[in-house]
Amino acid sequence: MASRVPRHAPGGTAPMSRRKVTAGLAAIPIAAIGLTALRSAATAQSNQKEHQTMPANAFVYTELQASVPFTDVPWEKLNAAIAAQPGFVDKTWFSGLGNHSVGGLYGFASVDDALLYCTDFFPALARDFGVAQTTRVFDNQATAEASAAMDAPHFGGRVTAEPRAFVYTEVQVAVPFENAPWQDRNPVLRRQKGLLSKIWLSGHNTNTLGGLDAFDTVENALDFAINEFPKTTAAMNAAFYTRVFDARVTEAASRGLNSPYYL
């Protein structure tokens, strides 16, 4: 890992200012991640062609505890490094609504590839930025049928409108997905105002329940996250986690990594 990621993160424990985090992001050289600029571009292009037919059998959710407007994120440079990671299929970039956190939902060819990204590459990048990070791994084999029934583009759903917002949810329960009442839940979700599609997520090793919901507007996404979803978790008597992301500012970056949400 030392050969792939630069070690210029500060050694102290004091929190970094947004200016320092932004500077850290911008300062990451592709060569220091273990690739020359030309090799990175060539590898990424080759991988993207292969990934068009490679199924995503696992998902990874990431979020950096940083506040960086997406216009300041050097996503072209990061895209080249991410696309070269083993088993990478696609990524939908996230920019936190109201807090400018940076993250995404990735497709990987296998759970092993997803775990490698979460234990090796991504923590090293977060260390370089000098910020804490969140990662989650999901095995999507159990949730494929439920997600396909909600028009999830990763599972053959047809994109009829490009999302303007995403809502990530995770409920603090341990329910194997085969026991989850998704057949009852999906019709309720289909009536949610502005919902375009949903990926169901089942936590690897934890069996947490959650999802990534694509919405037509930020307003409808907020209504779901703030008003509707808490009613569901109250009925489950469970704590929960929600995040709302502005899909408008990350569209170009997501297109650059094969995100299936865009026409």
C-alpha positions in Angstrom: 0.0 0.0 0.0 2.9 2.4 0.7 3.8 2.1 -3.0 0.3 3.0 -4.1 -0.7 5.9 -1.9 1.3 9.0 -0.9 2.1 9.4 2.8 1.7 13.2 3.1 -1.2 13.2 5.6 -0.5 15.1 8.8 0.8 13.0 11.7 -1.2 14.8 14.4 -4.8 14.2 15.5 -6.1 17.7 15.2 -9.0 17.9 12.7 -8.2 19.4 9.3 -9.9 22.5 8.0 -11.9 22.3 4.8 -9.0 24.2 3.1 -6.5 21.6 4.1 -8.8 18.7 3.1 -9.4 20.3 -0.2 -5.7 20.8 -0.7 -5.1 17.2 0.2 -7.6 16.0 -2.3 -6.1 18.2 -5.1 -2.5 17.2 -4.2 -2.9 13.4 -4.8 -0.7 12.5 -7.7 -1.8 9.5 -9.8 1.7 8.2 -9.9 1.9 8.1 -6.1 -1.1 5.8 -6.1 1.1 3.3 -8.0 0.2 4.3 -11.6 1.8 6.7 -14.1 -0.7 9.2 -15.6 -0.6 7.4 -18.9 -0.9 4.0 -17.5 -3.8 5.0 -15.3 -5.7 6.4 -18.2 -5.0 3.4 -20.4 -5.9 1.0 -17.6 -9.1 2.8 -16.8 -10.2 2.9 -20.4 -9.5 -0.8 -20.8 -11.3 -1.7 -17.5 -14.3 0.4 -18.4 -14.7 -1.5 -21.6 -14.5 -4.8 -19.7 -16.8 -3.6 -16.9 -19.6 -2.9 -19.3 -20.4 -6.6 -19.4 -19.1 -7.5 -15.9 -22.0 -8.0 -13.4 -21.8 -6.2 -10.1 -22.2 -9.0 -7.4 -21.4 -6.7 -4.5 -21.8 -3.1 -3.6 -19.6 -0.7 -1.5 -20.9 2.4 0.2 -18.3 5.0 1.2 -18.4 8.4 2.8 -15.5 10.7 3.9 -16.0 12.8 7.0 -15.0 16.0 5.1 -16.8 19.1 3.9 -15.6 19.7 0.3 -17.8 21.2 -2.4 -17.8 18.8 -5.2 -16.5 21.4 -7.6 -13.2 21.2 -5.6 -13.0 17.4 -5.8 -10.4 16.3 -8.4 -12.7 13.5 -9.6 -11.0 13.0 -13.0 -7.8 12.0 -11.2 -9.6 9.9 -8.6 -11.7 8.2 -11.3 -8.6 6.9 -13.1 -7.3 5.3 -9.8 -10.7 3.9 -8.8 -11.3 2.4 -12.2 -8.0 0.5 -12.0 -9.0 -1.3 -8.7 -9.5 -5.1 -8.9 -13.1 -6.1 -9.7 -14.3 -2.5 -10.1 -17.5 -2.3 -12.2 -19.0 1.2 -11.7 -19.5 4.0 -9.2 -22.1 6.6 -8.5 -20.5 9.6 -6.8 -22.2 11.2 -3.8 -22.0 14.8 -2.5 -23.7 15.3 0.8 -26.6 17.7 0.8 -25.9 20.5 3.3 -22.5 19.1 4.5 -20.5 18.4 1.2 -19.4 15.0 2.4 -17.8 12.9 -0.4 -18.5 9.3 -1.2 -20.3 6.9 -3.4 -21.9 3.6 -4.2 -19.7 1.2 -6.1 -20.3 -2.0 -7.9 -17.7 -4.8 -7.6 -17.4 -8.1 -9.3 -17.3 -10.0 -6.0 -17.5 -9.5 -2.2 -13.8 -10.3 -2.0 -13.0 -7.4 -4.4 -15.3 -5.1 -2.4 -13.6 -6.1 0.8 -10.2 -5.4 -0.7 -11.2 -1.9 -1.6 -12.6 -1.2 1.8 -9.6 -2.6 3.7 -6.8 -1.5 1.5 -7.3 1.3 -1.1 -10.0 3.5 0.4 -8.6 3.7 4.0 -5.3 4.7 2.6 -6.9 7.5 0.6 -8.8 8.6 3.7 -5.6 8.6 5.7 -4.0 10.8 3.0 -6.8 13.2 3.2 -6.5 13.2 7.0 -10.2 12.4 7.7 -12.3 9.6 9.1 -14.3 7.4 6.8 -17.2 5.1 6.5 -17.4 1.9 4.4 -20.1 -0.7 4.1 -20.1 -3.9 2.0 -23.3 -5.5 0.6 -23.7 -8.9 -1.1 -26.3 -8.1 -3.7 -27.2 -11.7 -4.7 -29.9 -12.0 -2.1 -31.4 -8.6 -3.0 -31.3 -8.9 -6.8 -35.0 -9.9 -7.2 -36.2 -7.2 -4.8 -34.1 -4.5 -6.5 -35.1 -5.6 -10.0 -38.7 -5.2 -9.0 -38.0 -1.6 -8.1 -36.4 -0.7 -11.5 -32.9 -0.6 -10.1 -30.6 0.0 -13.2 -28.0 -2.3 -11.9 -30.5 -5.2 -12.2 -31.9 -4.4 -15.6 -34.2 -1.5 -14.7 -34.7 1.0 -17.4 -33.7 4.6 -16.7 -36.6 6.8 -17.7 -35.4 9.9 -15.9 -32.0 10.9 -14.5 -32.0 11.3 -10.7 -31.5 14.6 -9.1 -31.0 13.2 -5.6 -30.2 9.9 -3.8 -31.2 8.7 -0.4 -29.1 6.1 1.4 -30.8 4.3 4.3 -29.6 1.6 6.7 -31.6 0.2 9.6 -29.9 -1.2 12.8 -31.4 -4.7 12.6 -30.0 -8.1 11.7 -32.5 -9.7 9.3 -31.4 -12.2 6.6 -32.8 -10.8 3.4 -34.7 -13.9 2.7 -36.8 -13.1 5.8 -37.2 -9.4 4.9 -40.8 -8.4 3.8 -39.7 -6.7 0.6 -42.7 -8.0 -1.3 -45.0 -6.0 1.0 -42.7 -3.0 1.2 -42.1 -2.5 -2.6 -45.7 -1.5 -3.4 -45.6 1.0 -0.6 -42.4 2.5 -1.9 -43.8 2.7 -5.4 -46.3 5.2 -4.1 -43.6 7.4 -2.7 -43.6 10.7 -4.5 -40.8 11.2 -6.9 -39.1 7.8 -6.4 -37.5 6.6 -9.6 -35.8 3.4 -8.4 -34.4 1.5 -5.4 -31.5 -0.8 -4.8 -32.1 -3.0 -1.8 -29.0 -3.5 0.4 -28.3 -6.3 2.8 -25.2 -5.9 5.0 -22.3 -8.3 4.5 -21.9 -10.2 7.8 -24.4 -8.0 9.6 -27.7 -8.5 7.7 -28.6 -4.9 8.1 -31.5 -3.7 5.9 -31.2 -0.6 3.7 -31.1 0.8 0.3 -30.2 3.5 -2.2 -33.3 5.3 -3.5 -33.1 7.6 -6.6 -35.4 10.6 -6.6 -36.5 13.1 -9.2 -36.0 16.1 -7.0 -34.0 17.0 -3.8 -37.3 18.1 -2.2 -38.9 14.7 -2.7 -35.7 13.0 -1.4 -35.8 15.1 1.7 -39.4 14.4 2.3 -38.7 10.7 2.2 -35.6 10.8 4.4 -37.1 13.2 7.0 -40.8 12.4 7.1 -41.6 9.0 5.6 -38.7 6.7 6.3 -38.7 7.4 10.1 -42.3 6.1 10.3 -41.1 2.8 8.9 -38.2 2.4 11.3 -40.5 3.4 14.3 -42.7 0.5 13.4 -39.6 -1.7 13.4 -38.5 -0.2 16.8 -35.0 0.3 15.3 -32.5 3.0 15.0 -31.6 4.1 11.5 -29.2 6.0 9.3 -30.1 8.3 6.4 -28.1 10.4 4.0 -29.3 12.7 1.2 -27.0 13.4 -1.7 -27.3 16.0 -4.5 -27.0 14.0 -7.7 -26.9 17.1 -9.9 -23.4 18.1 -9.0 -21.9 14.6 -9.4 -23.4 13.6 -12.7 -20.3 14.1 -14.9 -18.1 12.3 -12.4 -20.6 9.4 -12.1 -20.9 9.1 -15.9 -17.1 8.9 -16.0 -17.3 5.7 -13.9 -20.1 3.9 -15.7 -22.9 4.8 -13.3 -26.0 3.1 -14.8 -28.3 5.9 -13.5 -27.7 8.2 -16.5 -29.2 7.9 -20.0 
